[in-house]
Amino acid sequence: MCRNIHTLHNFEPAATSDEVHAAALQYVRKIAGTTKPSKANEEAFNRAVHDIAHATQHLLADLVTTAPPKNREEEAAKARERAIKSGRYAVA
């Protein structure tokens, strides 16, 4: 599940609210051990996703770096290359 959580800091353009929400959702799913909560747990689950996304937005806004921003396309290409080399994905 957590393979979908990616680094969100120091990218140009900056991480979107959707990306932050998706990372928070994956985190809560992993911690809760479920991808879809029961009706009894749905409110707590959704509140946790909201709170974690909110805290993540603050974290990203407060982090400071002297490194130049990373390019999303270049980083995605590097990740694909690593995945192919590791044998996780076949070359199409």
N, C-alpha and C positions, 0 to 999 in steps of 0.2 A: 504494500500500500504506500509506503513512504517514498518509494522511488520517484513519485510524482512531485515531491517537494524539492524545489530547485532554489539555488541561491537567488535572492531577489535584490541584494544590495549592490550598488555601484554599476548599474546598467544604464545605458542611454538608448532609448528613452527609459525613464524610471519605471519601476513595477507599477502595474495598474491595480486598481481596487479589486478587479476580478482575479488577478494573479494572487494577491494577498489572501483573498477569501478562499480560493482553491487550496492554497497551502494550509490555511487554518482548518479547512474541512478535512483534508487528508490527515492532519495531525490528530484531530479529535476522533476521526474514524479509527486510527491506529490505537489511541489510548483507550477508547471505548470497546475496541474489539469487534466493531460492527460497521457496516457501510450504511445501514438504515436502522435508526433506532425504533423501538416500539413506541406506540402512542403514549405510554406512560413515561417514557424517557425523552420524547421528542422536544419538549420545551427546554429541558436542561441541555440537551445536545445542541440545539440551535443557539441557545444563549452562550454556550462555551465557544462555538464557532465565531459568533459575533465578538465576544470578548477577546479572543485570541487574535482575530483579524485586527481589531482596534489597537491592541497592544503592539502588534507587528507593525502597523502603520506608524505608530509613535517611534518604535525602535528604528525603522528605516529612515525616518525624518531626522533622528538625532545622531545617527552614525556619521562619523567623519573619516575621510580617507584622503591621502595625497596621491593615490594611484589614479591613473586616468580611467574614465568609465569604460566598461567592457561593451563590445558590440554583440548584440543578441544573436545575429546570424552566424558570426564567427564562433561564438561559444557553442551554439547548437551543432555546427559542423564538427567541432572538436569532440563533442560528446558522442555524435554518431560514429566518428572514427574510432574512438575508444571502445564503443559497444561492438563494432565490427571486429576489431582486433581481439577482444575478449571472447568472441564466439557467441555472444548473447544474441546477435542478429546476423542473419545471412545477408550477403550482398545481393541486392536485387538486380 
